[in-house]
Amino acid sequence: MSQYQYHVFSLPKELLDSLVPRNILNQPTAPTPPAPSRPDSPQPTAQPAVGSRACNICLGATFVDVEDQRAHFRSDWHRYNVKVRLNGGDPVSEAHFSQLVDGLEDSISGSASSSEGESDDSDAVSALVHKTRKLARPSSPDDQIAISLPQTALAWFHSPPSTQIGIYKAIFSKRTEPSAYLDELKELQHGGENGRTWAMFMTAGGHFAGAIVRVKRPDGEDDDAGLTKKGKPKKPKPEVEVLKHKTFHRYTTRRKQGGSQSINDNSKNKAISAGAMLRRYGEQALRDDIRNLLQEWAEDIHDCERIWIRASVSNRRIFLDYEGAIIEKGDERLRTFPFPTRRPTQAELSRCLQELTRVKVSHLTEEALRAQDEALLASLPKPKPQPTPAQPDALKSKSQPIQPQLSPEEEALRDKWTRLLDMIKRGRIDTFKTFWEREGPSLGGINTSVPDWTEERGGTLLQVAAHAGQEEIVRWLLEDLRADPTIDVPAAREGAVAEADESAQESDTDAPRLPRARGARRTAYDLARTKAVRNVFRRCAAAHPDWWDWLGTERGARVPSVLSAEMEEEREEKKKARRKGLKDKVREREAREKEREASATPPPVPVEQPKVAKAAKEEPVNGPRKLGGSTGGIESVAGLTPEMRAKIERERRARAAEARLKAMQGAGRA
């Protein structure tokens, strides 16, 4: 790379006029001796013309002045050669190009002064390139393997004889074709009335850095005019100038752990620690600070030519995905930095700005470029050959069912059935009622058959609800909508529910069931796997016996018996009496066990009391009952401190001594 640095918005005019687009596939090949021909119709050679006024793509094209060179760049011949070389082909001479034009049905001649003429010429050139590519297509499958070149972030331009410059493609418009990068590069040299400004934002790990920078001064701004107070000429203003900048930081990431707190909450259980709460607050505060700053810089952002954002997928929502966003999500000005970046700081923003606006310069000769390109092509892995299409017989042998193409009406109907069956299985009675009032007539009524593609274990909604064990929905279908319980379960779905129903019958023997022979009919009652659901059928049969043939086995609902309110009350009374009898038996058994234990226990053995305790027992019953008294004994000192126990013991001994003295005095008098 050259030590001299160019600014992408201030390239020298001499360099800019001599630039041509460079691609690894449009490099000139080794020179070959020209075939003998007439002087007036020279054949093309592979060696391009080299000079200050020459085209590196079109063979042998030289120009007198800049205007002649610009006219050549707009010509059909030059544009055709550019597209051919980008596709890996060889350029043609002007005479050969004229022959191609004569053989093309659509003429590409005409003036390029109007936009309509330019559009027609572009279409004609594209048609000619397509025709040439089709005619030159190889017949061998190995020759059809295209070389897959790695994509780079830089667009390279060549200036004869040995100067190359690279500019980041992200600077150009997204609508610009690679072949038109040179034209847009020339337009970037003009600053317009207000100049060119960029907006740059970075956020990561709780850090944020943002700036509004000017990358090109307005046209006509004369910075060199005038002198300083000391008589020296003023220094020109730099092309790049930071107009506004702001940085701040919030605590959002745990140290040495990585990842924001919100991502950790979404992947695991929500942490309730103090640090987690601080990090959640920091994320919210960072989001509010950034959006407030964007609102404050709204006018400057609106005038910016490019908006550069470095943020993770979750953090990009801070800038784009919210109500009243300053930057729209599909804005064509949005760009990401095409190179690695470090922690968001003001210094990092300056470094990235310098990297974007600084032109990469190298000085390699044509031979060095050709050798470099050949080495790159040789290092690329060979693409895998395209697989041969399978034979029709092999496709027919596969037993994979072909999914039918559904119309929008059929897809909407399937969506309704899917939602309806999901409500029944989940027992969402309120949602089911509202949905059925709105969509019930369009689905065919309450007794309509459930479609086979649902693979449900019932033919009607009542059968599906009974098999799912949803008691409330079954009651609403029977009593409010009067669903028919006598409809048979489709024979095609018998095997899907037989095993589950047999296991349910073995586990629930309290509810009555009618005996059923193999191959006999089944109804919604037979699909009920819980006693509560079967009791719903029995209560409805008792309350409305005239609605259906509830007890019939041939054409009825196969309900074995009814369950009225009186029968349920009688059953509850029997259960209460049974519970009471069981409790009485338990009490009697416990009383007998206590008597048996009391009779088997031996009488307690008397224990000789100490003298102090005997003396205490001889005290009168109406004597003092304070500290040191005999009442309470050892139990009275339980829970006291050692000092209190010692005090009570001293009082007790003193009273015992007084009692002995009184006894001795009474004996002496006698």
C-alpha positions as CSV (number, residue, x, y, z in Angstrom):
1,M,0.0,0.0,0.0
2,S,1.1,3.5,-0.7
3,Q,2.0,5.9,2.2
4,Y,0.1,8.7,0.5
5,Q,-3.5,8.8,1.6
6,Y,-6.4,10.0,-0.5
7,H,-9.8,11.1,0.8
8,V,-12.6,9.4,-1.0
9,F,-14.5,12.7,-1.4
10,S,-11.5,14.7,-2.5
11,L,-9.7,12.6,-5.1
12,P,-7.3,14.4,-7.5
13,K,-8.9,15.2,-10.9
14,E,-6.1,13.6,-12.8
15,L,-6.4,10.3,-11.0
16,L,-10.2,10.3,-11.2
17,D,-10.2,10.8,-14.9
18,S,-7.9,7.9,-15.5
19,L,-9.7,5.4,-13.3
20,V,-11.5,2.3,-14.7
21,P,-13.3,-0.5,-12.8
22,R,-11.1,-3.4,-12.0
23,N,-12.3,-7.0,-11.4
24,I,-10.4,-10.2,-11.1
25,L,-12.1,-11.6,-14.2
26,N,-11.5,-8.6,-16.4
27,Q,-7.7,-8.5,-16.2
28,P,-5.9,-8.6,-19.5
29,T,-4.4,-11.9,-20.5
30,A,-1.0,-12.6,-21.8
31,P,-0.2,-10.8,-25.1
32,T,-0.6,-12.9,-28.2
33,P,0.8,-12.0,-31.7
34,P,-1.9,-10.5,-33.9
35,A,-3.1,-12.4,-36.9
36,P,-2.2,-10.9,-40.4
37,S,-5.0,-8.7,-41.6
38,R,-5.6,-5.7,-43.6
39,P,-4.4,-2.3,-42.2
40,D,-7.9,-0.8,-42.3
41,S,-9.5,-3.5,-40.1
42,P,-7.1,-4.4,-37.3
43,Q,-7.9,-7.4,-35.1
44,P,-8.1,-7.1,-31.3
45,T,-5.1,-7.8,-29.2
46,A,-5.1,-8.9,-25.6
47,Q,-2.8,-6.1,-24.5
48,P,-4.7,-3.0,-23.5
49,A,-3.5,0.4,-24.3
50,V,-1.6,2.1,-21.6
51,G,-1.4,5.9,-21.2
52,S,-2.9,8.9,-19.5
53,R,-5.8,8.7,-22.0
54,A,-6.6,5.0,-22.5
55,C,-9.3,2.4,-21.6
56,N,-8.0,-0.6,-19.8
57,I,-11.1,-2.7,-20.8
58,C,-11.7,-2.0,-24.4
59,L,-8.8,-3.2,-26.5
60,G,-6.7,-0.5,-28.2
61,A,-8.9,2.4,-27.2
62,T,-6.9,5.7,-26.8
63,F,-8.3,9.2,-26.5
64,V,-7.2,12.7,-27.3
65,D,-8.8,14.5,-24.4
66,V,-11.0,13.9,-21.4
67,E,-14.2,14.7,-23.2
68,D,-13.4,12.0,-25.8
69,Q,-12.7,9.5,-22.9
70,R,-16.0,10.3,-21.2
71,A,-17.9,9.8,-24.4
72,H,-16.2,6.4,-24.8
73,F,-17.3,5.4,-21.3
74,R,-20.9,6.2,-22.2
75,S,-20.8,4.2,-25.5
76,D,-22.4,0.9,-26.1
77,W,-19.1,-0.7,-27.0
78,H,-17.5,0.1,-23.6
79,R,-20.6,-0.9,-21.6
80,Y,-20.8,-4.2,-23.5
81,N,-17.2,-5.0,-22.8
82,V,-17.6,-4.2,-19.1
83,K,-20.5,-6.6,-18.7
84,V,-18.8,-9.3,-20.7
85,R,-15.7,-9.1,-18.5
86,L,-17.7,-9.1,-15.3
87,N,-19.2,-12.4,-16.6
88,G,-15.8,-13.9,-17.3
89,G,-15.7,-13.3,-21.0
90,D,-13.2,-11.6,-23.3
91,P,-13.6,-8.1,-24.7
92,V,-14.2,-7.4,-28.4
93,S,-12.9,-4.9,-30.7
94,E,-15.0,-2.1,-32.1
95,A,-15.2,-3.8,-35.5
96,H,-16.3,-7.1,-33.9
97,F,-18.8,-5.3,-31.9
98,S,-20.3,-3.7,-35.0
99,Q,-20.7,-7.2,-36.5
100,L,-22.6,-8.3,-33.3
101,V,-24.8,-5.3,-33.6
102,D,-25.6,-6.1,-37.2
103,G,-26.6,-9.6,-36.2
104,L,-28.9,-8.5,-33.4
105,E,-32.5,-7.9,-34.2
106,D,-33.0,-5.1,-31.8
107,S,-30.8,-2.1,-32.8
108,I,-28.8,-0.6,-30.0
109,S,-27.9,2.6,-31.9
110,G,-29.4,5.9,-31.0
111,S,-28.8,9.0,-29.1
112,A,-28.1,8.9,-25.3
113,S,-29.4,12.3,-24.7
114,S,-32.8,11.3,-23.3
115,S,-33.6,8.9,-20.4
116,E,-35.8,6.8,-22.7
117,G,-33.0,6.3,-25.2
118,E,-30.6,5.3,-22.4
119,S,-33.1,2.8,-21.1
120,D,-33.5,1.3,-24.6
121,D,-29.8,1.1,-25.1
122,S,-29.3,-0.6,-21.7
123,D,-32.0,-3.1,-22.6
124,A,-30.4,-3.8,-26.0
125,V,-26.9,-4.2,-24.5
126,S,-28.3,-6.6,-22.0
127,A,-30.0,-8.6,-24.8
128,L,-26.7,-8.7,-26.7
129,V,-24.8,-9.9,-23.6
130,H,-27.4,-12.6,-23.0
131,K,-27.3,-13.7,-26.6
132,T,-23.5,-13.9,-26.6
133,R,-23.5,-15.8,-23.3
134,K,-26.1,-18.3,-24.7
135,L,-24.1,-18.9,-27.8
136,A,-20.8,-19.3,-26.0
137,R,-22.2,-21.7,-23.4
138,P,-20.2,-24.9,-23.3
139,S,-21.8,-28.3,-24.0
140,S,-19.8,-30.3,-21.5
141,P,-21.1,-30.5,-17.9
142,D,-17.7,-30.0,-16.5
143,D,-17.2,-26.7,-18.4
144,Q,-20.5,-25.3,-17.0
145,I,-19.1,-25.2,-13.5
146,A,-18.8,-21.5,-12.7
147,I,-16.0,-20.1,-10.5
148,S,-17.3,-18.8,-7.2
149,L,-15.2,-15.9,-6.3
150,P,-15.2,-14.6,-2.7
151,Q,-17.0,-11.3,-2.1
152,T,-14.9,-8.5,-0.8
153,A,-15.9,-5.3,1.0
154,L,-13.8,-3.1,-1.3
155,A,-14.5,-2.0,-4.9
156,W,-11.2,-1.6,-6.7
157,F,-10.3,0.8,-9.6
158,H,-7.3,0.8,-11.8
159,S,-5.4,3.8,-13.1
160,P,-2.8,3.0,-15.8
161,P,-0.1,2.2,-15.7
162,S,0.3,0.9,-12.1
163,T,-2.0,2.5,-9.6
164,Q,-5.0,0.8,-7.9
165,I,-7.4,2.3,-5.4
166,G,-9.9,0.6,-3.2
167,I,-13.1,2.1,-1.8
168,Y,-15.7,0.4,0.5
169,K,-18.8,-0.7,-1.4
170,A,-21.0,0.4,1.5
171,I,-20.3,4.0,0.7
172,F,-22.1,3.7,-2.7
173,S,-25.9,3.5,-3.1
174,K,-27.5,0.1,-2.8
175,R,-29.2,0.7,-6.2
176,T,-26.0,1.2,-8.0
177,E,-24.6,-1.7,-10.1
178,P,-20.9,-2.5,-9.6
179,S,-20.3,-1.4,-13.2
180,A,-21.6,2.1,-12.3
181,Y,-19.5,2.6,-9.2
182,L,-17.1,4.8,-11.1
183,D,-19.8,7.2,-12.2
184,E,-21.1,7.5,-8.6
185,L,-17.6,8.0,-7.3
186,K,-17.3,11.0,-9.6
187,E,-20.6,12.4,-8.2
188,L,-19.3,12.0,-4.6
189,Q,-16.6,14.6,-5.3
190,H,-19.3,17.3,-5.3
191,G,-20.6,18.5,-1.9
192,G,-23.7,20.3,-3.1
193,E,-25.1,23.3,-1.2
194,N,-25.0,21.9,2.3
195,G,-22.2,19.4,2.0
196,R,-22.4,15.6,2.8
197,T,-23.0,14.4,6.3
198,W,-23.1,11.0,8.0
199,A,-24.6,9.7,11.2
200,M,-22.6,7.0,13.1
201,F,-23.9,5.0,16.1
202,M,-22.4,2.2,18.1
203,T,-23.7,0.3,21.1
204,A,-22.4,-2.8,22.9
205,G,-22.0,-4.0,26.5
206,G,-23.9,-1.0,27.9
207,H,-21.6,1.5,26.0
208,F,-22.9,3.9,23.4
209,A,-21.2,6.4,21.1
210,G,-22.9,8.5,18.5
211,A,-21.8,11.3,16.2
212,I,-22.9,13.5,13.3
213,V,-19.9,14.1,11.0
214,R,-19.4,16.1,7.8
215,V,-17.4,14.2,5.2
216,K,-17.6,16.7,2.4
217,R,-17.7,20.5,2.5
218,P,-20.3,22.4,0.4
219,D,-19.2,23.4,-3.1
220,G,-17.9,26.9,-3.4
221,E,-16.7,27.2,0.2
222,D,-13.4,29.0,0.1
223,D,-11.3,28.3,3.2
224,D,-8.0,29.5,1.9
225,A,-9.1,33.1,1.4
226,G,-8.0,35.6,4.1
227,L,-5.1,36.1,6.4
228,T,-4.7,35.7,10.1
229,K,-4.0,38.6,12.5
230,K,-0.3,37.9,12.1
231,G,-0.6,38.1,8.3
232,K,-0.2,34.4,7.7
233,P,-2.7,32.6,5.4
234,K,-5.5,30.8,7.2
235,K,-5.3,27.0,7.5
236,P,-7.9,25.3,5.3
237,K,-10.7,23.5,7.1
238,P,-10.5,19.8,7.1
239,E,-12.9,17.8,4.9
240,V,-13.9,15.6,7.8
241,E,-15.4,17.4,10.8
242,V,-17.4,16.1,13.8
243,L,-20.4,18.3,14.2
244,K,-22.1,16.6,17.2
245,H,-21.1,13.7,19.4
246,K,-22.3,11.9,22.5
247,T,-21.2,8.9,24.6
248,F,-22.6,7.3,27.7
249,H,-22.6,4.0,29.6
250,R,-25.0,2.0,31.6
251,Y,-24.6,-1.2,33.7
252,T,-26.2,-3.9,31.5
253,T,-23.7,-6.8,31.4
254,R,-22.4,-8.9,34.2
255,R,-18.6,-8.7,34.5
256,K,-16.7,-11.5,32.7
257,Q,-20.0,-13.2,31.8
258,G,-21.1,-11.5,28.6
259,G,-24.5,-11.1,27.2
260,S,-27.2,-8.7,28.3
261,Q,-29.6,-9.4,31.1
262,S,-32.6,-9.5,28.8
263,I,-31.0,-12.3,26.7
264,N,-30.2,-14.2,29.9
265,D,-33.8,-13.8,31.1
266,N,-35.2,-15.2,27.8
267,S,-32.9,-18.2,27.8
268,K,-33.2,-19.1,31.5
269,N,-35.4,-18.4,34.4
270,K,-35.7,-14.7,35.3
271,A,-33.2,-13.9,38.0
272,I,-34.3,-12.0,41.1
273,S,-31.0,-10.9,42.4
274,A,-30.1,-7.2,43.1
275,G,-27.5,-7.2,40.3
276,A,-30.1,-8.6,37.8
277,M,-32.5,-5.8,38.7
278,L,-29.8,-3.2,38.3
279,R,-28.9,-4.6,34.8
280,R,-32.6,-4.5,33.7
281,Y,-32.8,-0.9,34.9
282,G,-29.6,-0.1,33.0
283,E,-30.9,-1.6,29.8
284,Q,-34.1,0.4,30.0
285,A,-32.2,3.6,30.9
286,L,-29.8,3.0,28.0
287,R,-32.7,2.5,25.5
288,D,-34.4,5.7,26.8
289,D,-31.2,7.7,26.6
290,I,-30.4,6.6,23.0
291,R,-34.0,7.3,21.8
292,N,-34.0,10.7,23.4
293,L,-30.7,11.5,21.7
294,L,-32.1,10.4,18.3
295,Q,-35.1,12.6,18.9
296,E,-32.8,15.5,19.7
297,W,-30.7,14.9,16.6
298,A,-33.8,14.2,14.3
299,E,-33.2,17.1,11.9
300,D,-29.5,16.3,11.5
301,I,-30.2,12.6,10.9
302,H,-32.8,13.5,8.3
303,D,-30.2,15.4,6.3
304,C,-27.5,12.7,6.6
305,E,-26.5,10.8,3.4
306,R,-25.5,7.6,5.3
307,I,-26.5,6.2,8.7
308,W,-23.9,3.7,10.1
309,I,-25.1,1.5,13.0
310,R,-23.0,-1.1,14.8
311,A,-25.3,-3.1,17.2
312,S,-26.4,-6.7,17.8
313,V,-29.7,-8.0,16.6
314,S,-31.5,-7.2,19.9
315,N,-29.9,-3.8,20.3
316,R,-30.9,-2.7,16.7
317,R,-34.5,-2.5,18.0
318,I,-33.3,0.4,20.1
319,F,-32.8,2.4,16.9
320,L,-35.5,1.1,14.5
321,D,-38.2,-1.1,16.0
322,Y,-40.4,1.2,18.1
323,E,-43.4,3.5,17.7
324,G,-42.4,7.0,16.4
325,A,-38.9,5.8,15.4
326,I,-36.7,8.5,13.8
327,I,-34.9,6.0,11.6
328,E,-37.2,3.7,9.6
329,K,-36.4,0.0,9.4
330,G,-36.2,-0.1,5.6
331,D,-34.3,3.1,5.2
332,E,-31.9,2.9,2.2
333,R,-29.3,5.0,4.1
334,L,-28.7,2.3,6.7
335,R,-25.3,0.7,6.7
336,T,-23.2,-1.6,8.9
337,F,-19.5,-1.2,9.3
338,P,-17.8,-3.5,6.8
339,F,-14.9,-4.2,9.2
340,P,-14.4,-5.3,12.8
341,T,-14.9,-2.6,15.5
342,R,-14.0,-2.3,19.1
343,R,-15.7,-0.9,22.2
344,P,-18.0,2.0,21.3
345,T,-16.1,5.2,22.2
346,Q,-15.5,8.5,20.6
347,A,-12.0,7.5,19.6
348,E,-13.4,4.3,18.0
349,L,-15.9,6.4,16.0
350,S,-13.1,8.6,14.7
351,R,-11.0,5.6,13.7
352,C,-14.0,4.0,11.9
353,L,-14.7,7.3,10.1
354,Q,-11.1,7.6,9.0
355,E,-11.1,3.9,7.8
356,L,-14.2,4.5,5.7
357,T,-13.1,7.7,4.1
358,R,-9.5,6.8,3.5
359,V,-8.8,5.3,0.0
360,K,-6.7,2.1,-0.1
361,V,-3.9,2.7,-2.6
362,S,-1.5,0.1,-4.2
363,H,1.0,0.2,-7.0
364,L,1.2,-3.0,-8.9
365,T,2.0,-3.5,-12.6
366,E,-0.2,-5.4,-15.0
367,E,2.0,-8.5,-14.8
368,A,2.0,-8.5,-10.9
369,L,-1.8,-8.1,-10.9
370,R,-2.2,-10.9,-13.4
371,A,0.0,-13.2,-11.4
372,Q,-1.9,-12.3,-8.2
373,D,-5.2,-13.1,-9.8
374,E,-4.0,-16.4,-11.2
375,A,-2.7,-17.4,-7.8
376,L,-6.1,-16.6,-6.3
377,L,-8.0,-18.5,-8.9
378,A,-5.7,-21.5,-8.4
379,S,-6.3,-21.5,-4.6
380,L,-10.1,-21.5,-4.9
381,P,-11.7,-25.0,-4.4
382,K,-13.3,-26.5,-7.4
383,P,-17.1,-26.3,-7.3
384,K,-19.0,-29.5,-7.0
385,P,-20.7,-30.8,-10.1
386,Q,-24.5,-30.2,-10.3
387,P,-26.4,-33.4,-9.4
388,T,-28.2,-35.1,-12.2
389,P,-32.0,-34.8,-12.1
390,A,-33.8,-37.9,-10.7
391,Q,-35.6,-40.2,-13.2
392,P,-39.5,-40.0,-13.2
393,D,-39.6,-43.8,-12.4
394,A,-37.6,-43.2,-9.2
395,L,-39.9,-40.4,-8.2
396,K,-42.9,-42.6,-8.7
397,S,-41.4,-45.3,-6.6
398,K,-41.3,-43.2,-3.5
399,S,-44.4,-43.6,-1.3
400,Q,-44.4,-40.0,0.0
401,P,-47.9,-38.5,-0.3
402,I,-48.3,-35.4,-2.4
403,Q,-49.7,-32.5,-0.4
404,P,-52.7,-31.0,-2.3
405,Q,-52.6,-27.4,-3.2
406,L,-55.2,-25.6,-1.1
407,S,-57.1,-22.5,-2.1
408,P,-57.4,-19.5,0.2
409,E,-60.9,-20.5,1.1
410,E,-59.8,-24.0,2.1
411,E,-56.9,-22.7,4.1
412,A,-59.3,-20.4,6.0
413,L,-61.7,-23.2,6.7
414,R,-58.8,-25.4,8.0
415,D,-57.7,-22.6,10.2
416,K,-61.2,-22.3,11.7
417,W,-61.4,-26.1,12.4
418,T,-58.0,-26.1,14.0
419,R,-58.8,-23.3,16.3
420,L,-62.2,-24.8,17.2
421,L,-60.8,-28.2,18.1
422,D,-58.0,-26.6,20.1
423,M,-60.6,-24.7,22.2
424,I,-62.5,-27.9,22.9
425,K,-59.3,-29.8,24.0
426,R,-58.2,-27.0,26.3
427,G,-61.6,-26.5,27.8
428,R,-61.8,-22.8,27.0
429,I,-65.6,-22.7,27.3
430,D,-66.1,-18.9,27.1
431,T,-63.9,-18.5,24.0
432,F,-65.6,-21.6,22.4
433,K,-69.0,-20.0,22.9
434,T,-68.0,-16.7,21.3
435,F,-66.3,-18.4,18.4
436,W,-69.3,-20.8,17.8
437,E,-71.8,-17.9,17.8
438,R,-69.8,-16.2,15.0
439,E,-68.5,-19.2,13.0
440,G,-70.9,-22.0,13.8
441,P,-73.3,-21.7,10.8
442,S,-70.4,-21.5,8.3
443,L,-68.9,-24.8,9.7
444,G,-72.2,-26.7,9.2
445,G,-74.0,-26.7,12.5
446,I,-73.5,-28.5,15.8
447,N,-73.9,-32.1,14.4
448,T,-71.5,-31.6,11.5
449,S,-68.8,-34.2,11.0
450,V,-65.2,-33.3,11.9
451,P,-63.0,-33.4,8.8
452,D,-60.8,-36.5,8.4
453,W,-57.6,-34.5,8.0
454,T,-57.8,-33.4,11.6
455,E,-57.2,-37.1,12.7
456,E,-59.5,-36.6,15.8
457,R,-60.8,-39.5,17.8
458,G,-64.5,-38.5,17.3
459,G,-66.8,-37.8,14.4
460,T,-68.7,-34.8,16.0
461,L,-67.8,-32.0,18.3
462,L,-69.7,-33.8,21.1
463,Q,-67.7,-36.9,20.6
464,V,-64.4,-34.9,20.6
465,A,-65.3,-33.1,23.8
466,A,-66.4,-36.3,25.5
467,H,-63.1,-38.1,24.6
468,A,-61.1,-35.0,25.7
469,G,-62.9,-35.2,29.2
470,Q,-64.2,-31.6,29.1
471,E,-67.2,-31.7,31.4
472,E,-68.4,-28.1,30.9
473,I,-68.2,-28.2,27.1
474,V,-70.1,-31.5,27.0
475,R,-72.8,-30.0,29.3
476,W,-73.1,-26.9,27.1
477,L,-73.3,-28.9,23.9
478,L,-76.0,-31.2,25.2
479,E,-78.2,-28.8,27.1
480,D,-77.8,-25.5,25.2
481,L,-77.0,-26.5,21.7
482,R,-78.8,-29.9,21.9
483,A,-76.1,-31.9,20.2
484,D,-77.2,-35.3,19.1
485,P,-75.7,-38.0,21.4
486,T,-77.0,-40.9,19.2
487,I,-74.6,-40.4,16.3
488,D,-72.3,-43.3,15.8
489,V,-68.5,-43.0,16.0
490,P,-67.1,-43.4,12.4
491,A,-65.8,-46.9,11.8
492,A,-62.6,-45.5,10.5
493,R,-61.8,-44.0,13.9
494,E,-62.7,-47.0,16.0
495,G,-59.1,-48.4,16.2
496,A,-57.7,-45.1,17.2
497,V,-59.7,-45.0,20.5
498,A,-60.1,-48.6,21.4
499,E,-57.0,-49.0,23.4
500,A,-57.4,-45.7,25.3
501,D,-61.0,-46.4,26.1
502,E,-60.3,-50.0,27.4
503,S,-57.7,-48.6,29.8
504,A,-60.1,-45.8,30.9
505,Q,-62.8,-48.4,31.6
506,E,-60.5,-50.5,33.7
507,S,-59.4,-47.5,35.8
508,D,-63.0,-46.2,36.3
509,T,-65.2,-49.0,37.3
510,D,-67.7,-46.9,39.4
511,A,-69.4,-45.4,36.4
512,P,-71.9,-47.7,34.5
513,R,-71.1,-48.9,31.0
514,L,-73.1,-51.1,28.7
515,P,-71.5,-54.3,27.6
516,R,-70.3,-54.0,24.0
517,A,-69.5,-56.8,21.6
518,R,-66.6,-56.5,19.2
519,G,-67.7,-54.5,16.1
520,A,-70.8,-53.0,17.8
521,R,-71.7,-49.3,17.4
522,R,-70.2,-46.7,19.7
523,T,-71.6,-43.3,20.6
524,A,-70.3,-40.2,22.4
525,Y,-71.1,-41.7,25.8
526,D,-68.8,-44.7,25.0
527,L,-65.9,-42.2,24.2
528,A,-66.2,-40.6,27.6
529,R,-63.2,-41.7,29.6
530,T,-64.1,-40.1,33.0
531,K,-67.0,-40.7,35.4
532,A,-67.7,-36.9,35.5
533,V,-68.3,-36.7,31.8
534,R,-70.5,-39.8,31.8
535,N,-72.6,-38.4,34.7
536,V,-73.3,-35.3,32.5
537,F,-74.9,-37.6,29.9
538,R,-76.9,-39.3,32.7
539,R,-78.1,-36.1,34.3
540,C,-79.2,-34.7,30.9
541,A,-81.1,-38.0,30.2
542,A,-82.9,-37.6,33.5
543,A,-83.7,-33.9,32.9
544,H,-84.7,-34.2,29.3
545,P,-85.9,-37.8,28.6
546,D,-88.0,-36.8,25.6
547,W,-85.1,-35.2,23.6
548,W,-83.3,-38.4,22.5
549,D,-83.5,-42.1,22.9
550,W,-81.0,-42.1,25.7
551,L,-81.2,-45.7,26.9
552,G,-81.4,-47.3,23.5
553,T,-78.6,-49.6,22.4
554,E,-79.5,-50.1,18.7
555,R,-80.2,-46.5,17.6
556,G,-80.0,-44.6,20.9
557,A,-77.3,-42.9,22.9
558,R,-76.3,-46.1,24.8
559,V,-76.6,-44.4,28.2
560,P,-77.1,-47.3,30.7
561,S,-79.1,-45.3,33.3
562,V,-80.3,-41.9,34.3
563,L,-79.0,-39.8,37.2
564,S,-81.6,-37.5,38.7
565,A,-81.2,-35.0,41.5
566,E,-83.1,-37.2,44.0
567,M,-80.8,-40.1,43.1
568,E,-77.7,-38.0,43.7
569,E,-79.1,-36.8,47.1
570,E,-79.8,-40.3,48.2
571,R,-76.3,-41.3,47.1
572,E,-74.8,-38.5,49.1
573,E,-76.8,-39.5,52.2
574,K,-75.6,-43.1,51.9
575,K,-72.1,-41.8,51.6
576,K,-72.4,-39.7,54.7
577,A,-73.9,-42.6,56.7
578,R,-71.1,-44.8,55.5
579,R,-68.5,-42.3,56.6
580,K,-70.2,-41.8,60.0
581,G,-70.2,-45.6,60.6
582,L,-66.6,-45.8,59.7
583,K,-65.7,-43.0,62.1
584,D,-67.6,-44.6,64.9
585,K,-65.9,-47.9,64.4
586,V,-62.5,-46.1,64.4
587,R,-63.4,-44.4,67.8
588,E,-64.5,-47.7,69.3
589,R,-61.3,-49.4,68.2
590,E,-59.2,-46.7,69.7
591,A,-61.1,-46.9,73.0
592,R,-60.6,-50.6,73.3
593,E,-56.9,-50.2,72.6
594,K,-56.6,-47.6,75.4
595,E,-58.4,-49.9,77.9
596,R,-56.2,-52.8,76.9
597,E,-53.0,-50.7,77.4
598,A,-54.3,-49.5,80.8
599,S,-55.0,-53.0,82.1
600,A,-51.7,-54.3,81.0
601,T,-49.6,-51.5,82.7
602,P,-48.2,-52.5,86.2
603,P,-48.7,-50.2,89.3
604,P,-46.0,-47.6,89.9
605,V,-43.3,-48.5,92.4
606,P,-43.0,-45.9,95.3
607,V,-39.8,-44.0,95.4
608,E,-38.2,-42.9,98.7
609,Q,-38.2,-39.1,98.9
610,P,-35.2,-37.2,100.3
611,K,-35.4,-35.7,103.8
612,V,-35.7,-32.2,102.6
613,A,-38.7,-33.2,100.4
614,K,-40.2,-35.1,103.4
615,A,-39.9,-32.1,105.6
616,A,-41.5,-30.0,103.0
617,K,-44.4,-32.4,102.8
618,E,-45.1,-32.0,106.5
619,E,-45.8,-28.3,106.0
620,P,-49.4,-27.3,106.6
621,V,-51.5,-27.1,103.5
622,N,-52.4,-23.5,104.1
623,G,-48.8,-22.5,104.6
624,P,-46.9,-20.0,102.5
625,R,-46.6,-20.7,98.7
626,K,-43.9,-18.3,97.7
627,L,-40.3,-18.7,96.7
628,G,-38.7,-21.6,98.5
629,G,-42.1,-23.2,99.3
630,S,-42.9,-26.8,98.9
631,T,-45.5,-26.3,96.1
632,G,-44.0,-26.8,92.7
633,G,-41.0,-28.7,93.9
634,I,-38.4,-29.3,91.3
635,E,-40.8,-28.4,88.5
636,S,-40.9,-24.8,89.8
637,V,-37.3,-24.1,88.9
638,A,-37.6,-25.2,85.3
639,G,-36.6,-22.6,82.9
640,L,-34.8,-20.3,85.4
641,T,-31.3,-19.0,85.3
642,P,-28.6,-20.6,87.5
643,E,-28.6,-17.5,89.8
644,M,-32.4,-17.7,90.4
645,R,-32.2,-21.5,91.0
646,A,-29.5,-20.9,93.7
647,K,-31.6,-18.2,95.3
648,I,-34.7,-20.5,95.4
649,E,-32.6,-23.3,96.9
650,R,-31.3,-21.0,99.7
651,E,-34.8,-19.9,100.5
652,R,-36.0,-23.5,100.6
653,R,-33.2,-24.6,103.0
654,A,-33.9,-21.6,105.3
655,R,-37.6,-22.5,105.6
656,A,-36.7,-26.1,106.3
657,A,-34.4,-25.0,109.0
658,E,-37.1,-22.8,110.6
659,A,-39.5,-25.7,110.5
660,R,-37.1,-28.0,112.3
661,L,-36.5,-25.3,115.0
662,K,-40.2,-24.9,115.6
663,A,-40.6,-28.6,115.9
664,M,-37.8,-28.9,118.4
665,Q,-39.2,-26.0,120.5
666,G,-42.6,-27.6,120.6
667,A,-41.1,-30.9,121.8
668,G,-39.1,-29.1,124.6
669,R,-42.2,-27.4,126.0
670,A,-44.1,-30.7,126.1
